[in-house]
Amino acid sequence: MEQPPTGGGAGARVLVVDDDPTVAEIVTGYLDRAGYVVDRAGDGPDALARAAAHRPDLVVLDLMLPGMDGLEVCRRMRGQGPVPVIMLTARGDEDDRILGLEVGADDYVTKPFSPRELVLRVGSVLRRARPAADASGSGAGSGVLRAAGLTVDPGARRAVKNGVELALTVREFDLLAFFLAHPGRAFAREELMREVWGWDFGDLSTVTVHVRRLRGKAEDDPARPRLIRTVWGVGYRFDPATTEEG
Protein backbone atom coordinates (compact mmCIF):
# COMPACT_ATOMS: atom_id res chain seq x y z
CA MET A 1 0.00 0.00 0.00
CA GLU A 2 1.33 3.43 -0.92
CA GLN A 3 2.34 5.69 1.95
CA PRO A 4 0.96 9.24 2.23
CA PRO A 5 3.26 12.26 2.13
CA THR A 6 3.85 13.55 5.64
CA GLY A 7 4.69 16.80 7.34
CA GLY A 8 3.48 19.21 4.65
CA GLY A 9 0.16 20.31 6.10
CA ALA A 10 1.42 22.80 8.66
CA GLY A 11 -2.01 22.82 10.32
CA ALA A 12 -3.95 24.08 7.28
CA ARG A 13 -7.68 23.29 7.47
CA VAL A 14 -9.07 21.17 4.63
CA LEU A 15 -12.78 20.47 4.14
CA VAL A 16 -13.45 17.14 2.36
CA VAL A 17 -16.90 16.97 0.73
CA ASP A 18 -17.92 13.56 -0.63
CA ASP A 19 -21.06 11.48 -0.15
CA ASP A 20 -19.10 8.22 -0.47
CA PRO A 21 -17.99 7.46 3.11
CA THR A 22 -15.20 5.14 1.93
CA VAL A 23 -13.65 7.79 -0.32
CA ALA A 24 -14.07 10.46 2.34
CA GLU A 25 -12.45 8.26 4.99
CA ILE A 26 -9.45 7.41 2.82
CA VAL A 27 -8.89 11.02 1.74
CA THR A 28 -9.31 12.25 5.32
CA GLY A 29 -6.80 9.68 6.59
CA TYR A 30 -4.14 10.65 4.07
CA LEU A 31 -4.61 14.37 4.68
CA ASP A 32 -4.57 13.88 8.44
CA ARG A 33 -1.29 11.97 8.27
CA ALA A 34 0.15 14.71 6.08
CA GLY A 35 -0.45 17.22 8.87
CA TYR A 36 -3.71 18.85 7.83
CA VAL A 37 -6.68 19.62 10.07
CA VAL A 38 -9.51 17.85 8.24
CA ASP A 39 -13.25 18.40 8.39
CA ARG A 40 -15.78 16.24 6.50
CA ALA A 41 -19.18 16.83 4.92
CA GLY A 42 -21.41 14.39 3.06
CA ASP A 43 -23.54 16.83 1.08
CA GLY A 44 -23.72 20.43 -0.14
CA PRO A 45 -25.73 22.06 2.66
CA ASP A 46 -23.53 20.41 5.31
CA ALA A 47 -20.42 21.58 3.45
CA LEU A 48 -21.66 25.19 3.29
CA ALA A 49 -22.58 25.14 6.98
CA ARG A 50 -19.19 23.77 7.99
CA ALA A 51 -17.36 26.26 5.75
CA ALA A 52 -19.33 29.11 7.31
CA ALA A 53 -18.58 27.91 10.84
CA HIS A 54 -14.86 27.28 10.24
CA ARG A 55 -13.51 28.81 7.05
CA PRO A 56 -11.28 26.17 5.40
CA ASP A 57 -7.95 26.93 3.78
CA LEU A 58 -8.89 24.54 0.95
CA VAL A 59 -11.86 22.39 -0.09
CA VAL A 60 -11.70 18.94 -1.72
CA LEU A 61 -15.12 18.81 -3.38
CA ASP A 62 -16.83 15.94 -5.15
CA LEU A 63 -18.71 17.05 -8.25
CA MET A 64 -21.51 14.49 -7.93
CA LEU A 65 -23.30 15.16 -4.65
CA PRO A 66 -26.91 14.38 -3.74
CA GLY A 67 -29.33 17.29 -3.92
CA MET A 68 -26.92 20.19 -4.40
CA ASP A 69 -24.11 19.27 -6.78
CA GLY A 70 -20.49 20.30 -6.43
CA LEU A 71 -20.79 23.09 -8.99
CA GLU A 72 -23.46 24.85 -6.94
CA VAL A 73 -21.51 24.28 -3.73
CA CYS A 74 -18.43 25.81 -5.35
CA ARG A 75 -20.42 28.83 -6.57
CA ARG A 76 -21.88 29.46 -3.13
CA MET A 77 -18.55 29.05 -1.38
CA ARG A 78 -17.00 31.50 -3.82
CA GLY A 79 -19.81 33.89 -2.96
CA GLN A 80 -18.75 33.79 0.69
CA GLY A 81 -15.16 34.65 -0.15
CA PRO A 82 -12.10 33.24 -1.93
CA VAL A 83 -11.12 29.69 -1.06
CA PRO A 84 -9.06 27.22 -3.10
CA VAL A 85 -11.09 24.28 -4.41
CA ILE A 86 -9.93 20.93 -5.81
CA MET A 87 -12.78 19.21 -7.62
CA LEU A 88 -13.17 15.42 -7.73
CA THR A 89 -14.70 14.29 -11.04
CA ALA A 90 -15.47 11.00 -12.77
CA ARG A 91 -12.93 9.92 -15.36
CA GLY A 92 -13.84 10.91 -18.89
CA ASP A 93 -16.33 13.64 -17.95
CA GLU A 94 -14.37 16.43 -19.66
CA ASP A 95 -17.37 18.75 -19.84
CA ASP A 96 -17.87 18.43 -16.10
CA ARG A 97 -14.20 19.16 -15.42
CA ILE A 98 -14.37 22.27 -17.58
CA LEU A 99 -17.53 23.38 -15.79
CA GLY A 100 -15.74 22.93 -12.48
CA LEU A 101 -12.92 25.17 -13.63
CA GLU A 102 -15.42 27.69 -14.99
CA VAL A 103 -17.09 28.14 -11.59
CA GLY A 104 -13.74 28.68 -9.90
CA ALA A 105 -12.17 25.34 -9.03
CA ASP A 106 -8.38 25.67 -8.92
CA ASP A 107 -7.64 22.07 -9.79
CA TYR A 108 -9.37 18.75 -10.35
CA VAL A 109 -8.55 15.09 -9.80
CA THR A 110 -10.34 12.33 -11.72
CA LYS A 111 -11.74 9.21 -10.06
CA PRO A 112 -10.35 6.70 -9.44
CA PHE A 113 -7.39 8.66 -8.11
CA SER A 114 -4.29 8.10 -6.04
CA PRO A 115 -4.79 9.55 -2.53
CA ARG A 116 -1.10 10.35 -2.46
CA GLU A 117 -1.43 12.39 -5.66
CA LEU A 118 -4.39 14.24 -4.17
CA VAL A 119 -2.36 15.14 -1.07
CA LEU A 120 0.42 16.46 -3.29
CA ARG A 121 -2.10 18.51 -5.29
CA VAL A 122 -3.50 19.93 -2.03
CA GLY A 123 -0.02 20.99 -0.97
CA SER A 124 0.69 22.57 -4.35
CA VAL A 125 -2.50 24.63 -4.39
CA LEU A 126 -2.06 25.76 -0.78
CA ARG A 127 1.54 26.86 -1.35
CA ARG A 128 0.38 29.10 -4.18
CA ALA A 129 -2.61 30.40 -2.25
CA ARG A 130 -0.73 31.61 0.82
CA PRO A 131 0.33 35.29 0.68
CA ALA A 132 3.62 34.54 2.40
CA ALA A 133 4.45 31.66 0.10
CA ASP A 134 7.34 31.71 -2.30
CA ALA A 135 5.95 33.15 -5.53
CA SER A 136 8.72 31.72 -7.70
CA GLY A 137 6.35 29.08 -9.03
CA SER A 138 4.51 31.78 -10.96
CA GLY A 139 7.75 32.75 -12.69
CA ALA A 140 7.35 36.25 -11.26
CA GLY A 141 9.66 36.25 -8.26
CA SER A 142 8.72 38.46 -5.31
CA GLY A 143 8.81 41.87 -7.06
CA VAL A 144 5.67 43.85 -7.91
CA LEU A 145 4.78 43.62 -11.60
CA ARG A 146 3.09 46.42 -13.56
CA ALA A 147 1.83 46.67 -17.13
CA ALA A 148 -1.18 48.02 -19.03
CA GLY A 149 -2.97 49.29 -15.92
CA LEU A 150 -2.38 46.00 -14.08
CA THR A 151 -0.41 45.69 -10.85
CA VAL A 152 0.42 42.25 -9.49
CA ASP A 153 2.08 41.73 -6.12
CA PRO A 154 3.11 38.03 -5.87
CA GLY A 155 4.12 38.35 -2.22
CA ALA A 156 0.72 39.69 -1.15
CA ARG A 157 -1.14 37.58 -3.74
CA ARG A 158 -2.93 40.75 -4.87
CA ALA A 159 -3.80 41.89 -8.38
CA VAL A 160 -5.23 45.31 -9.23
CA LYS A 161 -6.53 46.74 -12.50
CA ASN A 162 -6.86 50.53 -12.77
CA GLY A 163 -7.09 50.77 -8.98
CA VAL A 164 -9.70 48.02 -8.57
CA GLU A 165 -8.67 44.71 -7.01
CA LEU A 166 -9.33 41.65 -9.16
CA ALA A 167 -11.04 38.60 -7.63
CA LEU A 168 -8.76 35.88 -9.01
CA THR A 169 -8.52 32.21 -8.16
CA VAL A 170 -5.14 30.76 -7.24
CA ARG A 171 -4.42 29.56 -10.78
CA GLU A 172 -5.72 32.73 -12.42
CA PHE A 173 -3.40 34.79 -10.24
CA ASP A 174 -0.41 32.57 -11.05
CA LEU A 175 -1.19 32.77 -14.76
CA LEU A 176 -1.50 36.57 -14.74
CA ALA A 177 1.73 36.95 -12.76
CA PHE A 178 3.53 34.67 -15.19
CA PHE A 179 2.28 36.63 -18.19
CA LEU A 180 3.32 39.96 -16.68
CA ALA A 181 6.77 38.55 -15.91
CA HIS A 182 7.21 37.47 -19.55
CA PRO A 183 5.69 40.17 -21.78
CA GLY A 184 5.87 39.71 -25.53
CA ARG A 185 6.78 36.04 -25.47
CA ALA A 186 4.49 33.37 -26.90
CA PHE A 187 3.95 30.26 -24.77
CA ALA A 188 2.43 26.97 -25.81
CA ARG A 189 -0.25 25.56 -23.53
CA GLU A 190 2.15 22.75 -22.62
CA GLU A 191 4.70 25.33 -21.47
CA LEU A 192 2.12 27.20 -19.40
CA MET A 193 0.99 23.99 -17.76
CA ARG A 194 4.59 23.16 -16.86
CA GLU A 195 5.67 26.63 -15.75
CA VAL A 196 2.48 27.83 -14.02
CA TRP A 197 0.85 24.61 -12.86
CA GLY A 198 4.09 22.71 -12.31
CA TRP A 199 2.74 19.72 -14.25
CA ASP A 200 4.63 17.84 -16.94
CA PHE A 201 1.39 16.33 -18.22
CA GLY A 202 -2.31 16.97 -17.95
CA ASP A 203 -5.47 18.09 -19.72
CA LEU A 204 -4.57 21.15 -21.81
CA SER A 205 -8.18 22.34 -21.68
CA THR A 206 -7.31 23.40 -18.11
CA VAL A 207 -5.07 26.12 -19.56
CA THR A 208 -7.67 27.16 -22.15
CA VAL A 209 -10.37 27.56 -19.51
CA HIS A 210 -8.14 29.58 -17.17
CA VAL A 211 -7.04 31.90 -19.98
CA ARG A 212 -10.69 32.51 -20.85
CA ARG A 213 -11.57 33.21 -17.22
CA LEU A 214 -8.58 35.50 -16.79
CA ARG A 215 -9.50 37.45 -19.91
CA GLY A 216 -12.96 37.93 -18.43
CA LYS A 217 -11.41 39.72 -15.46
CA ALA A 218 -8.31 41.42 -16.89
CA GLU A 219 -9.43 42.54 -20.36
CA ASP A 220 -11.55 45.60 -21.07
CA ASP A 221 -13.42 43.57 -23.70
CA PRO A 222 -12.93 39.82 -23.16
CA ALA A 223 -14.53 39.07 -26.53
CA ARG A 224 -11.80 41.12 -28.22
CA PRO A 225 -8.72 40.56 -26.02
CA ARG A 226 -5.86 43.01 -26.44
CA LEU A 227 -3.58 41.90 -23.59
CA ILE A 228 -3.66 38.09 -23.57
CA ARG A 229 -3.42 37.33 -27.25
CA THR A 230 -4.00 34.01 -28.98
CA VAL A 231 -1.02 33.04 -31.12
CA TRP A 232 -2.51 30.60 -33.60
CA GLY A 233 -0.65 27.32 -33.82
CA VAL A 234 1.38 28.19 -30.70
CA GLY A 235 -0.59 29.29 -27.65
CA TYR A 236 -0.81 32.66 -25.90
CA ARG A 237 1.21 35.86 -25.53
CA PHE A 238 0.87 38.75 -23.10
CA ASP A 239 1.22 41.92 -25.16
CA PRO A 240 0.70 45.03 -22.99
CA ALA A 241 1.87 47.49 -25.64
CA THR A 242 -0.46 46.50 -28.48
CA THR A 243 -3.54 48.48 -29.41
CA GLU A 244 -4.67 46.03 -32.04
CA GLU A 245 -7.80 43.99 -31.62
CA GLY A 246 -7.50 40.31 -30.55
Summary of the structure (lengths in Angstrom):
residues: 246
radius of gyration: 17.9
end to end distance: 51.1
largest distance: 56.8
contacts: 787
relative contact order: 0.10
helix: 39%
strand: 20%
